Amino acid sequence: MALSGGDRRTAFGVRRIFERLTNAQGATVGAVVHDLGATNILTFAVMPADGKLVEVSSRIECKNANPFTWTHALTRIDDRLHDLQRTTDMPSPCVPVWAEYGIAHYLADKPEHAPIECTMIDEITGEQHEAVFAWTEPTTITWTLDGVLRRRYTIADEQIASSEQGALTAVRVPGEDALLSGIDQGIRYRVTDFMRDANER
């Protein structure tokens, strides 16, 4: 279905979240769209890497909106597609690396929840890393990978308001129109192309 203007809807049971990526100077340098559904976690990102814009699309198939029930993950980086299948010899619990937002989102309204420890599997290399998601302050969740801080999430009103990874900060915005307002044309084109495909599915 084609959607436009401020009257955006998504399929029943899907939560769509939009984020602007900003650099240390506060300039918008990328965009992220998350679709959290009952049977998959979808993340689309346009971000700077090595002096150019890189497009990443990750689709993790799972059950009951639970990333730990994943069966396979499809990850596309620009024109390279990677298909990671879950196998019986993988440790339990384990998730693909791109499931991180889904786990942090789950914790966001559960400040008393114990830390979540798991193995994260790199969708590209197959390498395994030990991960921990934990509340470290009343408004902060951290994600560490092999003991090193990977991302810090700021929580407001039981939602992820922003997150920091390296020099980039992802800031939640109210919707697609807010995401695209004043954004660089190169980023806008990629996001609108993705949204058109997503809305037609």
Buried (B, 14 or more C-beta within 10 A) or exposed (E): EEBEEEEBEBEEEBEBBBBBBBBEEEEBBBBBBBBBBEBBBBBBBBBBEEEEBEBBBBBBBBEEBBBBBBEBBBBBBEEEEBEBEBEEEBEEBBBBBBBBBBBBBBBBEEEEBEEBEBBBBBBEEEEBBEBBBBBEEEEEBBBBBEEEEBBBBBBEEEEBBBBBBEEBBBBBBEEBEBBBEEBBEEBBEBBEEBBEEBBEE
